[in-house]
Amino acid sequence: MKTAARIDVDMAALSHPGKIRRNNEDHYLAVRFERTARTLLTNLSAAEVPEDLTETGYGLVVADGVGGSAAGEVASSTAVRVLLDLALGTPDWIMTFDSSRAQEVLARMEVRFRKVKEAFVQRAQADPALTGMGTTMTLACTAGSNLIIAHIGDSRAYLFRGGELHRLTHDQTVAQTLADAGAIKPEEVATHPRRHILTGAITTRQVDISTELHHLELADGDQLLLCTDGLTDMADDTAIAGALRRPGSSQDASQALVDLALEGGGKDNVTVVVARYRITAP
């Protein structure tokens, strides 16, 4: 029987309201999910049928209630809860996959993001006070060494590998759109006055959403970071990489990242989820 690689994950998360805002409109969730079978009786050898047959995966998500919209705190918490309910309601979890199965997983993620939006519309219809609420949402899901990213808005997912930081997601903002079109320089995005105006978000408005999707392969020693713009507005990628490069646990890294945001001004809620992967070949 084929033996899967062993995956060990050191994971931590922190969320802070920052120095200016009263409410924290960020929400996060980190889960481990499993498919398990235990052999009770057999006359096959342990090599043929191991006593425990367990496949494990991890899900990480951050959501940032859109500032200035109605009920941003409700929006981000609703998005995370509905997404979890949709995952739990899926009868056939895909735990191991090749490239074709990965495309199926990505398609499921896109459908789930749309259903989260549908839930927003229904909730606003039931409670007009919530009309206009919105949120970003960035999801990372790992099964074995496979990594799936689904993203909308300007929260971010990063991969830290070999001492280098790689941004996995694209900010869906007016400023980033201008940079993509060549109207402004890439280095101008961070200070552009329209950097906080979202071109993509999950909202109650009757408009289509565009979910950014990626499939990657994890390597031993990789670190994943999911964060809201409360971090990336206050600290650049060089500073973020420096925090992830330090020795210590994911909890230490999470605290260092939140401290960076607060030292930079703490002008917004800040949320980080850090996962460090150790992958041992079978």
C-alpha positions in Angstrom: 0.0 0.0 0.0 1.3 3.5 -1.0 2.4 5.5 2.1 1.8 9.3 2.0 4.4 11.8 3.1 4.1 12.9 6.7 3.0 16.5 7.1 3.5 18.3 10.4 2.1 21.8 10.8 2.9 24.4 13.4 0.1 26.9 13.2 -0.8 30.1 15.1 -3.1 33.1 14.6 -3.5 36.6 16.2 -6.0 39.4 15.7 -5.8 42.9 17.1 -8.1 45.9 16.7 -5.2 48.3 16.2 -4.6 51.6 17.9 -7.4 53.7 16.3 -10.5 51.6 15.6 -12.9 50.5 18.4 -14.2 47.4 16.8 -12.4 44.5 15.2 -14.0 43.8 11.9 -11.4 41.0 11.0 -12.2 37.3 11.6 -10.1 34.2 11.0 -10.4 30.5 11.2 -7.9 27.6 11.1 -9.1 24.0 11.0 -7.7 20.5 10.6 -9.9 18.1 8.8 -9.5 14.3 8.5 -10.7 11.2 6.7 -10.0 8.2 8.9 -10.4 4.4 9.0 -9.2 2.1 11.7 -8.6 -1.6 11.0 -10.4 -3.7 13.7 -10.0 -7.2 12.4 -8.0 -8.6 9.5 -5.6 -11.4 8.6 -3.7 -9.2 6.2 -0.3 -7.9 7.2 0.3 -4.4 8.6 2.2 -3.6 5.4 -0.9 -4.4 3.3 -3.5 -2.8 5.6 -2.1 -0.4 8.3 -4.0 -0.2 11.6 -4.7 3.5 11.0 -5.6 5.0 7.6 -5.8 8.8 8.1 -5.6 11.6 5.6 -5.3 15.1 7.0 -5.7 18.5 5.6 -5.7 22.1 6.9 -7.9 25.1 6.1 -7.0 28.7 6.9 -9.1 31.8 6.2 -9.1 35.5 7.0 -11.9 37.9 6.3 -11.8 41.7 6.7 -15.1 43.5 7.0 -15.1 46.3 4.5 -14.4 49.6 6.2 -17.2 52.2 5.7 -19.8 49.6 4.8 -22.7 48.6 7.0 -21.9 45.9 9.5 -18.4 45.0 8.5 -18.0 42.9 11.6 -21.1 40.9 10.8 -20.0 40.5 7.2 -16.6 39.0 7.9 -18.0 36.6 10.6 -20.9 35.6 8.4 -18.5 34.8 5.5 -16.3 32.6 7.6 -19.2 30.7 9.2 -21.1 30.2 5.9 -17.9 29.0 4.2 -17.3 26.4 7.0 -20.9 25.2 6.7 -20.5 24.7 3.0 -17.4 22.7 3.4 -18.9 20.5 6.1 -21.9 20.0 3.9 -19.8 18.6 1.1 -20.3 14.8 1.0 -17.2 13.8 -0.9 -14.1 15.5 0.4 -11.2 15.4 -2.0 -8.2 14.7 0.2 -5.6 13.6 -2.4 -5.5 14.8 -5.9 -3.6 15.2 -9.1 -3.8 18.3 -11.4 -7.3 17.3 -12.7 -8.7 16.8 -9.2 -7.1 20.0 -8.2 -9.2 21.8 -10.8 -12.3 20.2 -9.3 -11.3 21.5 -5.9 -10.7 25.0 -7.3 -14.1 24.9 -9.0 -15.7 24.0 -5.7 -14.0 26.9 -4.0 -15.3 29.3 -6.6 -18.9 28.0 -6.1 -18.6 28.3 -2.4 -17.5 31.9 -2.6 -20.5 32.6 -4.8 -22.8 30.9 -2.3 -21.3 33.0 0.5 -22.4 36.1 -1.5 -25.8 34.6 -1.9 -26.1 34.2 1.8 -25.1 37.9 2.2 -28.0 38.9 -0.2 -30.5 36.8 1.7 -29.4 38.1 5.1 -29.7 41.7 3.9 -33.2 41.0 2.5 -34.2 39.7 5.9 -32.5 42.6 7.7 -32.3 45.8 5.6 -29.9 47.3 8.2 -27.2 45.0 6.8 -27.6 46.2 3.2 -24.2 47.2 1.9 -22.2 45.0 4.2 -19.1 43.5 2.6 -15.9 41.6 3.3 -12.7 40.4 1.8 -11.9 36.7 2.1 -8.6 34.8 1.5 -8.5 31.0 2.0 -5.6 28.6 2.0 -6.4 24.8 2.0 -3.7 22.2 2.2 -4.2 18.4 1.6 -0.9 16.6 1.8 1.6 18.8 0.0 -1.1 20.4 -2.3 -2.0 24.0 -1.6 -5.2 25.6 -2.8 -5.7 29.4 -2.7 -9.0 31.2 -3.1 -9.1 34.9 -2.8 -11.2 38.0 -3.2 -10.4 41.6 -2.0 -7.1 42.9 -0.6 -6.3 40.6 2.3 -3.3 38.5 1.2 -1.7 35.1 1.1 2.1 34.8 1.1 4.5 31.8 0.8 7.8 32.1 2.6 10.3 29.6 1.0 14.0 29.4 1.2 14.3 32.8 2.9 12.3 34.6 0.3 8.7 36.0 0.5 6.3 35.4 -2.4 2.9 37.1 -2.6 0.4 34.5 -3.9 -2.6 36.8 -4.2 -3.3 40.0 -6.2 -4.9 43.0 -4.5 -8.3 43.7 -6.0 -8.2 47.5 -5.6 -8.4 50.5 -7.8 -4.7 51.4 -7.2 -3.6 47.9 -8.2 -5.8 48.0 -11.3 -4.1 51.3 -12.3 -0.7 49.7 -11.8 -1.6 46.7 -13.8 -2.7 49.0 -16.7 0.6 50.9 -16.5 -1.1 54.2 -15.3 1.0 54.3 -12.2 4.2 52.6 -11.1 4.0 49.4 -9.0 5.8 51.1 -6.1 3.2 53.9 -6.1 0.4 51.4 -5.1 1.3 51.4 -1.4 0.7 55.2 -1.1 -1.9 55.8 -3.7 -5.1 57.5 -2.4 -7.3 54.8 -4.0 -5.4 51.9 -2.6 -8.3 51.1 -0.2 -11.1 51.2 -2.8 -11.9 47.6 -3.6 -12.7 46.3 -7.1 -13.5 42.9 -5.6 -15.3 41.9 -2.4 -18.2 39.8 -1.2 -21.1 42.2 -0.7 -24.8 42.4 -0.8 -24.7 44.2 -4.2 -26.2 42.3 -7.1 -22.9 42.1 -9.0 -20.7 39.2 -10.1 -17.6 38.4 -8.0 -14.3 37.2 -9.4 -12.5 34.7 -7.2 -8.7 34.4 -7.7 -7.7 30.7 -7.6 -4.3 29.0 -7.4 -2.9 25.4 -7.1 0.7 25.0 -5.8 2.9 22.3 -4.3 4.3 22.8 -0.9 7.9 22.0 0.0 9.5 21.1 3.3 10.1 24.2 5.4 7.5 26.3 3.7 5.6 28.9 5.6 2.1 30.2 4.8 0.9 33.6 5.9 -2.6 34.9 5.5 -3.2 38.5 6.7 -5.5 41.5 6.4 -4.4 44.9 5.1 -3.9 46.1 8.7 -0.5 44.4 8.4 0.4 45.1 4.8 -0.5 48.8 5.1 1.8 49.2 8.1 4.7 46.9 7.0 6.3 46.3 3.7 7.2 42.8 2.3 10.8 43.2 3.5 9.8 43.7 7.1 7.2 40.8 6.8 9.9 38.5 5.5 12.2 39.5 8.3 9.6 38.5 10.9 9.1 35.1 9.2 12.8 34.5 8.9 13.4 34.7 12.7 13.8 31.4 14.6 11.0 30.3 16.8 7.4 29.1 16.6 4.5 30.2 14.5 3.1 31.9 17.6 6.4 33.9 17.8 6.1 34.9 14.2 2.4 35.9 14.5 3.2 38.1 17.5 6.2 39.7 15.6 3.9 40.5 12.7 1.2 42.1 14.8 3.9 44.0 16.6 5.2 45.3 13.2 1.7 46.6 12.4 1.3 48.3 15.7 4.7 49.8 15.6 3.9 51.1 12.1 0.9 53.0 13.4 -1.8 50.4 13.9 -4.3 52.4 11.9 -6.5 49.4 11.2 -7.5 46.0 12.6 -4.7 43.5 11.9 -5.0 39.7 11.6 -2.4 37.1 10.8 -2.5 33.3 10.4 0.9 31.6 10.1 1.5 27.9 9.3 4.9 26.3 9.1 5.1 23.0 7.2 7.4 20.1 7.8 7.1 17.4 5.1 8.8 14.1 5.5 9.0 11.8 2.5 7.4 8.3 3.0 
